[in-house]
Amino acid sequence: MGSESSSAQYIHMVQHLIEECIVFNMSKEECMEALSKHANITPVITSTVWKELEKENKEFFESYTKKREEKSSSDQETETSQRIQNILLDSSKKINDQ
């Protein structure tokens, strides 16, 4: 039972981090790379959780993808990377405080 709770918490954390990536207009690939680099989350885990979120929120992701395609995110990369690092630090602090 403890491992189920731990697994659920981990998946919830990955989901939260994906949502933060979305706030910063990141693609699935950018999110997978950022979480792998900054949170040591295996890309296959990020991809799997992202796909489940897409299934549950099909209309949102269709709109999100369309809007992303309309914008150029290259000028935001440095700022986005810094924000993701700050988010991950905050998340780590919260997890460690529990």
C-alpha positions as a printed NumPy array, in Angstrom:
array([[  0.   ,   0.   ,   0.   ],
       [  2.875,   2.361,   0.732],
       [  4.356,   1.856,  -2.732],
       [  0.989,   2.628,  -4.356],
       [  0.806,   5.871,  -2.427],
       [  4.391,   6.683,  -3.325],
       [  3.754,   5.901,  -7.014],
       [  0.619,   8.02 ,  -7.028],
       [  2.517,  10.907,  -5.44 ],
       [  5.275,  10.583,  -8.03 ],
       [  2.801,  10.59 , -10.933],
       [  1.016,  13.575,  -9.384],
       [  4.351,  15.412,  -9.097],
       [  5.168,  14.663, -12.759],
       [  1.699,  15.884, -13.75 ],
       [  2.231,  19.101, -11.78 ],
       [  5.609,  19.679, -13.44 ],
       [  4.079,  19.059, -16.882],
       [  1.396,  21.622, -16.075],
       [  4.162,  24.082, -15.178],
       [  5.848,  23.347, -18.508],
       [  2.558,  24.116, -20.242],
       [  2.311,  27.429, -18.387],
       [  5.659,  28.279, -19.984],
       [  4.442,  27.243, -23.441],
       [  6.765,  24.246, -23.751],
       [  6.245,  21.406, -26.213],
       [  6.09 ,  17.817, -25.009],
       [  9.664,  17.31 , -26.219],
       [ 10.905,  20.451, -24.441],
       [  9.121,  19.353, -21.279],
       [ 10.612,  15.858, -21.471],
       [ 14.082,  17.358, -21.867],
       [ 13.617,  19.891, -19.051],
       [ 12.26 ,  17.346, -16.581],
       [ 14.977,  14.87 , -17.479],
       [ 17.704,  17.476, -17.048],
       [ 16.401,  19.364, -14.012],
       [ 14.264,  16.83 , -12.13 ],
       [ 15.868,  13.53 , -13.166],
       [ 12.545,  12.243, -14.509],
       [ 12.883,   9.657, -17.254],
       [ 11.514,  11.009, -20.566],
       [  9.311,   7.927, -21.026],
       [  7.548,   8.765, -17.724],
       [  6.972,  12.38 , -18.786],
       [  5.753,  11.233, -22.202],
       [  3.355,   8.682, -20.706],
       [  1.849,  11.152, -18.235],
       [  1.62 ,  13.808, -20.983],
       [ -0.245,  11.362, -23.264],
       [ -2.719,  10.543, -20.491],
       [ -3.295,  14.258, -19.909],
       [ -3.904,  14.664, -23.654],
       [ -6.503,  11.872, -23.569],
       [ -8.296,  13.451, -20.612],
       [ -8.126,  17.005, -22.023],
       [ -8.291,  16.538, -25.795],
       [ -9.777,  19.935, -26.653],
       [ -7.319,  21.808, -24.459],
       [ -4.297,  20.113, -26.023],
       [ -5.577,  20.651, -29.568],
       [ -5.911,  24.365, -28.809],
       [ -2.577,  24.448, -26.964],
       [ -0.738,  22.79 , -29.848],
       [ -2.292,  25.18 , -32.366],
       [ -1.333,  28.227, -30.287],
       [  2.2  ,  26.909, -29.815],
       [  2.594,  26.511, -33.544],
       [  1.54 ,  30.126, -34.038],
       [  4.16 ,  31.463, -31.626],
       [  7.907,  31.404, -31.779],
       [  9.314,  30.261, -28.468],
       [ 13.002,  30.5  , -29.316],
       [ 13.354,  33.943, -27.715],
       [ 11.9  ,  32.61 , -24.45 ],
       [ 14.21 ,  29.6  , -23.987],
       [ 16.587,  31.141, -21.446],
       [ 13.793,  32.639, -19.373],
       [ 11.799,  29.4  , -19.512],
       [ 14.783,  27.311, -18.431],
       [ 15.373,  29.572, -15.434],
       [ 11.708,  29.468, -14.441],
       [ 11.614,  25.67 , -14.684],
       [ 14.694,  25.435, -12.458],
       [ 12.998,  27.693,  -9.891],
       [  9.796,  25.628, -10.029],
       [ 11.734,  22.409,  -9.548],
       [ 13.614,  23.871,  -6.59 ],
       [ 10.323,  24.933,  -4.997],
       [  8.807,  21.495,  -5.656],
       [ 11.836,  19.763,  -4.151],
       [ 11.602,  21.917,  -1.049],
       [  7.902,  21.072,  -0.651],
       [  8.556,  17.35 ,  -1.062],
       [ 11.431,  17.432,   1.423],
       [  9.286,  19.309,   3.942],
       [  6.663,  16.549,   3.93 ]])
